[in-house]
Amino acid sequence: MDARIEIIDEQLYTNDMAQILKEEYRERILNASLAEFFNYGYEDASMRRIAVEAKMSVGNLYHYYPNKEKLFNALVQDTIQAFNAIILKQGKLEINEIERNAWFKDQVKQLTQGLVEVYSKHQTETLILLRYSKLNDQIAQSIKHMIDGIILQWFPAIEARNKHVETLCIMLADAIFAGLSRLFEDAYQSKFEIDIDWTLETYLNLFTLMIEAGDTMYEAK
């Protein structure tokens, strides 16, 4: 009986150690790939260099991640989820004309706080995502989803599928994406401290003025 218990305990110990070792390898791979994707971008990132930095063979690296795309997705998945949770979050939409200015400013403040929080927690991953051209359209599309709701709230008489509105929302989304990219890059590279909260909230509030101007033109028609 005693011998059997010892054997079972040894098996459990071996399995636990193997799992710990696997997690250690994954952590080493992700840490190495973080620097690789940041310095070289997705297209020029090398699985061989990542393996060397992680102190393992290339074959062992491919055992954990069979290709560069799966490794990249594993690296940025938490950041993408956090980003989408902020961008796709919608406030209340059934509000009257008097409340909408205050509602929009509150949306801008919440969006600012959320984006700054994501950047603070996942700084390197955020920059990797914003630099990866293959994802740029996807990120801008997420921003456009948010803008669609705001525009339709602001102009309730406009049809959702109006081609002019569709183009307007795409233009605004592209502008916001470009602003985010420039701000976070400058904040990372600048020798001087940039007040990200103030800069981002001010930038997003400028779109309030644009929508208000559009509101005046819309009513004039």
N, C-alpha and C positions, 0 to 999 in steps of 0.2 A: 504493500500500500504506500509506504513512505517513498519507495523508489519511483513509483508511478507519479506521485505528486511532484517529485523533483523534476521528472521529465516534462510534465505539463508546464510547470513553472518556467523551465528553461525554454520551452517553445514560445510561451507568451513573451518572455524577455527578448528572445531573438526577433519575434515579429514586431515588437515595440521599437527595438533598436533599428530594424530595417525601415520602419515608417519614419522614424526621426531622421534617418540618413536620407531618405527620399525627399523629405521636406527641406533638409539642409541643401541638397543639390538644387532643388527648385529655387530656393532663395538665392543661391549663388548665381544661377542662370539668369534670373530676373534682374539682379543687381548689375550683372555684367551687360545684359542687353539694354538696360536703361541708359547707360553711358554710350553704348554703341549706336542706338537709334537716335539719341540726342546729338551726337557728334557727326554722324554720317547720314542721317535720314533713313527712311525705310528702304528706298531703292538701293542705296550703296552700303547698307548694313551687311556685315559678313557673319555668317554662322560660325565660321572657322575662328574669327577673332573673338567672338563671344565665348566659344569653347576654351580658347587659350586663357582668356581673362577669368573664366569660371574654374580654371584648373581641372579640366576633364577632357576626355577625348571627344572628337566630333561625333563619333558613333554613339557615345553615351548621351550627348546633347540631343541627338535626333531620337533617341529612345524616349526622352521626356517630351520633346516637341518635334513632331515629324517634318515640319517646314517652318519657314520664317513667318508666314502669315499667322499660324497658330500661336507662335511665340509672341508676336506683336499683339495679337488680340488678348492673350493672357496678361500681358504687361499693362495694357491701357483699359481693360474692361471695367475696372472700378471707377476710373475717371470718366469714362463714357456714361456709365450709369448715373453717376453723380451729376454730370453735366445735363443729361436728358431730364433728370428729376427736377432740375431748376428751370430749364428752358420750356419744358412741356407742361409745367404747372400752370393751371388757369385759375384766375380769381373769379369772383362772381360776375356774371354777365348781365343779369337782369337789374339794371340800374337806370335811373332817370338822368335827364340831361344835366341837372344841377349837380349830381353826384359824380359825374364821369371824370371831371378834372382831378378831383381828389383821389378817385379810384385809380386813375392812370399813374399819378405820382406815387401812390402806394405800391403799384405794380413795379414801377421803376426801382423803388427803394428795395423791394424784396428781391428783384432780379439782381441788382447790384450786390447786395449782401450775399446772395447765393453764389454768384460767380466768383466773387472775391474769396469766399470760403473754399470753393473747389480749387481755385488757383493756389491758395495757401497750403492746402493739404496735399495737392498733387501738382506741384509747380513744374517739375521736369516733364511729367507725363502730359500736362496741359500744353506745354510748348511743343512737344513731339506731335501731338494731335493737330495743333494749329498749323504746323509746318508740313504736314503730310497732305499733299495735294489731292490724293485719292479720296480723302475724307472731307475736304473743304466743302464740297457741294452738299454732303450729308449733314454737316453741322449747320450750314446756312439754311438748309431745308427745315431743320428743327427750329431754328430761329423764326423762319417764315411761318411755321405753324402757330407760334405765339402771336406774331403780328397779325395773322388772319383774324384771330379772335378779337384783337384790339380794334382793328379797322372796322369790322362788322359791328362791333359794339358802338364805335364812334359814329358810324354812318349806317344806322339800322335800315335805311331804305335801299341800300345798295345790295344787289344780288351777289351771293357768295361766289358764283362762277363768272362774274363780270371780268372780261379779259383785261380791261384797263386796271381794275383793282388787283388782279393777279400779277400784272407787271409791276405795279406800285409796290406790292408786298415783297416781291423778289428783289427789287432795287433797295428797299429798306433793309432787308435781311443781309444782302451782300455788304451794304455799308456798315452795319453793326458788326458783322464778322470781321471786316477789315480793321475796324476800330479796335476790337478785342485783341486781334493779332498784334497790332502795333503797340498797344498799351502794355500787354504782358511781355512782349519782347523788350521794350524799352525799360520796363521795370526790372527785368532780369539783368540787362546789360549795362544799365546806367550806373555811374559811380555815385550819383546823387539819389537820395531817397525820393521816390515818387509816391504821392498820396493816391494810391490806387482807388480807394473808395470814393474820394471826392471827384477824381478825374472821370471815373466810369459813370458815376451817377449824373454828373454834369453833361457828359456826352450823350447818355441815354435821354436825358431830359430835353436835349435839343430836338429830339424827334417829336417831343410833345408840341413844341412850337411849330414844327413842320405840319403835324396833323391838325393843329388849330388853324393854321393858315389854309390848309386844304379844306377845313370845315367852312371857313368863310367863303372860299371860292365855290364850294359845293352848294351852299345856301344861295349864293348870288345867281346861280344858274336857275 
